[in-house]
Amino acid sequence: LVLLFVNRARIRHNSPMAALDDLRRHYREREQAARAENDSGGKVIGYFSNNVPVELIRAAGFFPVRLTGDPRETTETGDRYMEEFHDGDIRSIFDRTLRGHFNFCDLIVVPRTSESFLQLYYYLLEARHWEPARKFPELYLFDLLQGPGETIARYDRGRLRDLRRTLDRVAGRTMNDAAVRTAIASVNENRALLDQVNQLRRRALLSGTDMLRVYGAASFVATDVHSAWLREILTGANALHAIPGARLMLKGSPHEDDGFYQLIESCGAILVADDHTSGERAFEHRVANSGDAIAALTEHYHHHSLSPRSYPQAEQDRRFIELVEQARVRGVIFFHDEWDDVLGWDFPDQKKLLDARGIPSVFLKKQSYRAPDRAAQRDAVQGLVESIA
Amino acid sequence: MSEPPRKPDDRLASTRLANEHQREWFLDFRRRVMKNDDPYVIAGAVSPHEIFHTMKIPVVTTQWYSAIIAAKQLSPYYFNMMDRLGWHDGLARYSSLPFMTTLDNDAERAPYGGLPKPMMMIDRVRGDFGQRISEQWARAYDVPDFIIDCSSSTRLLDRWHERAQHDWEELYETHRLDFQVEQLQNLIGTAEKLSGRTFDRAEFAEQMRRINEAGEVVAAARDLIARTRPCPVPLTEQLNNVMAATWSRGSQWAVDHLKQYKDEVQARADKGIGACANERYRLLWLNNGLWFNTSFYRAFEQSHGAVFVWSMYTNFFSDGYRKYFSGDPLRALAARHISMNEQLHLPPWMADWIIQQARDFGADGAVMLVPEADRMSAYGTRFAKLALEKAGIPVLELHTGIVDARLWDNEKMTRQVAGFIEEKLKPQGA
């Protein structure tokens, strides 16, 4: 099936819009390729966030797929155990896991790059005791730490090696370094292509909504297939037309759904940049492809894989302002999840940085995952757009 | 929030001494810092104070100072200021309240004159926001910020409270302990460089031994309270005595003080003196303390004969802090803090321990604080409630702040607890 996708990508696409259509479809039907892989006898490894080294999963011969929640689903099964103050995506993922939704995976890798995911891991471990009849995949805690310093780097190298051993066990064979190198090269190429496509967004030739989908789809389809579609877009970029609108940036909590992006861009704005863990910051760095592969992956995921635990915060804020200036952003929308207790600490300093540059912003805090107040969101965004105009 | 009528001599002498000790200790260290420029540090509760105690560098514990601010009814002022500065009300309160006193910079208002400029800030960051508070706080003082990162258990073995004192290598996982030891060595190097003092390993080993000795005294006091009816010492006094020793752990004062406390509890038990003469219900207080209103623990003694006999502060010193060692005491110190949060706030460890305490203390029910805006302390509460109820222990959840008095509705909370006692509990001997 993967070959079929590649062939379709090579044969059918002759315009960037056709490639975009396929990327949009895979962003929407995000488990389709992984389920097909599972149906055809392949092994699938599920993971959360952008902090899990997919290069190792690929090198081990598995199909990596990022697992997400779904705000349209209710969560009655998980609600028995999970308090109301867990993040909406975590509640949804917890419920889906208990219901067996992710049983097409042979293993689920949970990164320790946010307290929310760590709690999810422990809640799932405990839920097995309370619900022995419910079957869901084996879990692996990837204890990646992201503070500065060599002590943490050494710890992370140990965790990468442990993940490698675990993948070998599940695969029933030992991955070789050449396979890791090949996977690193493939993912690097994909990230470089994403960067190039992101430049189209910078030039307002691609909407922020589509860029979110384009990047999101990278976690749901085979990398080679995804890269082929990106090349189609780049090859046909001359056919794209500039999108009018106020140049905005979205910052704060991650978005695993394009609803808010669409809303913003329906208000006379274009999202030319974003700064959150499911946006462009996720593909701005490459893994070094020389020397020890595990050391290179450690360096990348330790330092360059954005998460709520990336610190010092002052460095993150410097990068935020760089992006604002590079993208010639005219206004910033801060969007924080309903139960956020992390990013809110950064907001006053970040707002001061914008104020000093005369860049207006709007702060949407405590935003619901399942039932966002779209009217209030629209009012806020329109207010910002009008203030810029 | 009225305190039930009580004669001044009701309190144990050790309780008065504990309170005086804390106050005098703070004022003394503050004088020395202001006058002589002596070093001190501000550190999170779950961080290795022992390193600084060994170097005779005072440690102010963030959560202790937060509780003091709340007890002095100052938290509304500082939280209103926090709102004005742009930090919304969903952000952590317990660990951020002292930071607000620094930003306010008003020694007249802050408890005991406030916190002078420290040598450095230290926090061990289990959640995702501690490093943010610490970084901004250190910037406000213009001092170094030392973050101890937090590795995570890949598995939670059964009955941690029976393994934690001796079997900690297996319990906490070798790769995590290796990492924690390395972080402690880095901290020692930083502290030596900043203070110009030397970390005396022999003194450190002696302090670690004394902490185990102090923990044994706490365990003995706990056993005494658990088996004695009526409960010989109210929860408020258990807190004062054990926590004062916890913040001075490693000192001979802590050992001696706890012995006095235990002896006084024993004397009261021998005489049959109870916190509440008409004891009909024995309750557990689950989760963090209600620091702005500790008198609430005693609010149901006269009306219902209901006594809070246990909270995690009663004996976490004995079950969580004690780490016996035959080799490197630094590894034992690493084991002390490496999983504290998991023990207190994570299923199944949280419930396992509490159920054991409920049985030992003969508890009829439990009241559980589910902190608002401090969800790090609220995780695991639903699993804990389910586990306790499965074990036959009714649980009432109180949703409010740990230190934010603005969220407290005394009438409503009193009504909830009274209703719980009347409707869900059976009196002792019934």
Contacts between the chains, C-beta under 8 A, distances in Angstrom:
chain1	res1	chain2	res2	distance
A	80	B	382	7.8
A	80	B	386	7.8
A	81	B	382	5.8
A	81	B	383	5.8
A	81	B	386	7.3
A	82	B	382	6.8
A	83	B	370	7.6
A	83	B	375	7.9
A	83	B	378	6.5
A	83	B	379	7.2
A	83	B	381	6.3
A	83	B	382	5.1
A	85	B	375	4.8
A	85	B	378	6.4
A	112	B	152	5.1
A	114	B	128	5.8
A	115	B	126	7.3
A	115	B	127	4.7
A	115	B	128	5.0
A	115	B	376	7.1
A	118	B	152	5.8
A	119	B	379	5.5
A	122	B	156	7.2
A	122	B	342	7.9
A	122	B	346	5.7
A	122	B	347	6.7
A	123	B	347	7.1
A	123	B	383	7.5
A	125	B	155	7.6
A	125	B	156	7.0
A	126	B	347	4.3
A	126	B	348	5.6
A	126	B	383	5.8
A	129	B	348	7.1
A	130	B	383	7.9
A	130	B	386	7.4
A	141	B	152	6.3
A	141	B	154	5.1
A	143	B	151	5.7
A	143	B	152	5.1
A	143	B	154	7.1
A	145	B	149	4.7
A	145	B	150	7.7
A	145	B	151	6.8
A	147	B	125	7.8
A	147	B	131	7.5
A	147	B	147	5.7
A	147	B	149	4.4
A	149	B	186	7.5
A	151	B	179	7.1
A	151	B	182	4.8
A	151	B	183	5.9
A	151	B	186	6.0
A	152	B	149	5.7
A	154	B	179	7.9
A	154	B	182	7.5
A	155	B	151	6.7
A	155	B	175	7.7
A	155	B	179	4.5
A	158	B	175	5.9
A	162	B	175	7.9
A	308	B	128	4.4
A	309	B	125	7.8
A	309	B	128	5.4
A	309	B	131	7.5
A	311	B	131	4.8
A	311	B	132	7.3
A	311	B	135	6.8
A	311	B	147	7.4
A	312	B	131	7.8
A	312	B	135	5.7
A	313	B	131	7.5
A	313	B	132	5.6
A	313	B	135	5.6
A	313	B	136	7.9
A	314	B	135	7.1
A	339	B	90	6.9
A	339	B	375	6.9
A	340	B	90	6.5
A	341	B	90	5.9
A	341	B	91	5.5
A	341	B	92	5.7
A	341	B	127	7.7
A	341	B	128	7.9
A	341	B	129	5.7
A	341	B	373	7.4
A	341	B	375	6.0
A	341	B	376	7.8
A	342	B	127	7.8
A	342	B	128	4.4
A	342	B	129	4.9
A	342	B	132	7.1
A	344	B	87	6.2
A	344	B	88	5.1
A	344	B	90	6.5
A	344	B	91	4.9
A	345	B	87	6.7
A	345	B	91	6.3
A	345	B	129	5.6
A	345	B	132	3.9
A	345	B	133	6.5
A	345	B	136	7.3
A	346	B	132	6.5
A	347	B	86	6.1
A	347	B	87	7.6
A	347	B	88	7.9
A	348	B	85	6.0
A	348	B	86	3.7
A	348	B	87	6.5
A	349	B	136	7.6
A	351	B	86	6.8
A	365	B	88	5.4
A	365	B	90	7.5
A	366	B	88	7.4
A	366	B	90	6.2
